[in-house]
Amino acid sequence: MSTGAHRISCLKPTAVNAILAEVRELQAQGRTLVSLMRGEPDFSTPPHIVEAAVRALHQGRTRYPDNRGEITLREAVASKLHRENNLTYDPATEILITDGATLGIHAALNALINEGNAVLLPDPVYDAYQSPIRMAGGTISTVCSRLENGRFHLDPAALEAAWTPQAKVLILNTPWNPVGTVFTAAELKAIEDFVDRRNLILISDEIYERITYEGHQHISPQLKARTILVNSFSKTYAMTGWRLGYCAGPKDIIQNMFMVLAQSSRGPATFIQDAGTAALTGPQTCVDEMRTEYTSRRAQVIEHFPKIVLPPEGGFFAMLDVRNLGQSNEIRKKLLYESGVVVIHGQAYGEGGEGTLRVSFASGGETLHTGLNLLQKGLAAL
Ligand SMILES: Cc1ncc(COP(=O)(O)O)c(C=O)c1O
């Protein structure tokens, strides 16, 4: 008799985790590899944020947190959303602090999805959305994207084509991982009109909002009554390991998400939340400095692959167009086994990503320098 619950059978490891297993096996055999795979900033968390956590620990901020999130942090999130995203939320009822964006997305899906409901998902997209959708009992309705002039687009016609009467939610990620598109105001308006017309809820994952290039600006959807905004400290403040994020949305949905969270983590540690407050209310120069560094890393990638790069408008991934070299997973494997460089095949993010490779420049310095050279040589050899 299998001991596993049925619902586990629909869960899949993310591409990063699956490839990490291959990488570890090769490393155990003594291979040296350079990874341009993960979406993990190589910066240290800014000192004033670390100090806030240490201070909080010394002050005994080690008890259970408020399960919705500490009110000081919820207020800091509300001020941030007002100041930067032109959105007004009540910190008492419309904001929820979560363990990273991951748990925010999980709570949102579980609060919204009934058995058989469909979630519209752009393709290609961050591949950790699928499993929580299935675990919540939902099905996935793929929204095909269009690659034109080096940019992935999401057309209203494609949204309509993916819609079925079972559709309940659209997940949008802007800046869009893995393809780097930052939706313009006009594109967002068209998406919001679709969401409104089709009576959907929009889960807006804005985790890369502060990492944009060449004048592209992140814009949050303004359809407040139908939107759950999901964000986190992971990328903006190089806090991936702190597991801290937040959601904002209509009071009734946030209440239901709170009920979901109350069955699992009951919120990030109190002193971690104090660090989050320091991040949002403290100086933002660290964010600007990191963005400047990502900008020069992005330029490095473009310089190495001027003919095949799709220059990202935001985020810290660049897609390489390798359609004339064959199947993306085959190319990835050759690069891994023969050239010792780790990237992710675009097809891991959906069929729309086939023919591309995702290259991360979340790590810079020697890693990026060596990795790009290996990648260049490896691709030339194919
Ligand atoms: C689009 C997107 N959403 C969510 C996450 C997860 O974020 P967190 O670390 O806050 O859980 C990631 C991490 O790579 C991501 O790329």
The ligand as an SDF file (V2000), in Angstrom:
LIG
                    3D

 16 16  0  0  0  0  0  0  0  0999 V2000
    8.1560   34.9520   -9.9840 C   0  0  0  0  0  0  0  0  0  0  0  0
    8.5210   34.4650   -8.6310 C   0  0  0  0  0  0  0  0  0  0  0  0
    7.5760   34.4440   -7.6690 N   0  0  0  0  0  0  0  0  0  0  0  0
    7.8440   33.9760   -6.4460 C   0  0  0  0  0  0  0  0  0  0  0  0
    9.1000   33.5100   -6.1020 C   0  0  0  0  0  0  0  0  0  0  0  0
    9.3400   32.9760   -4.7140 C   0  0  0  0  0  0  0  0  0  0  0  0
    9.6740   34.0250   -3.8710 O   0  0  0  0  0  0  0  0  0  0  0  0
    9.9350   33.8930   -2.3140 P   0  0  0  0  0  0  0  0  0  0  0  0
   11.3970   33.7130   -2.1080 O   0  0  0  0  0  0  0  0  0  0  0  0
    9.5060   35.2120   -1.7750 O   0  0  0  0  0  0  0  0  0  0  0  0
    9.1310   32.7880   -1.7910 O   0  0  0  0  0  0  0  0  0  0  0  0
   10.1190   33.5260   -7.0640 C   0  0  0  0  0  0  0  0  0  0  0  0
   11.4560   33.0080   -6.7340 C   0  0  0  0  0  0  0  0  0  0  0  0
   12.3000   32.7730   -7.5660 O   0  0  0  0  0  0  0  0  0  0  0  0
    9.8170   34.0120   -8.3610 C   0  0  0  0  0  0  0  0  0  0  0  0
   10.7400   34.0440   -9.3360 O   0  0  0  0  0  0  0  0  0  0  0  0
  1  2  1  0
  2  3  1  0
  2 15  2  0
  3  4  2  0
  4  5  1  0
  5  6  1  0
  5 12  2  0
  6  7  1  0
  7  8  1  0
  8  9  2  0
  8 10  1  0
  8 11  1  0
 12 13  1  0
 12 15  1  0
 13 14  2  0
 15 16  1  0
M  END
$$$$
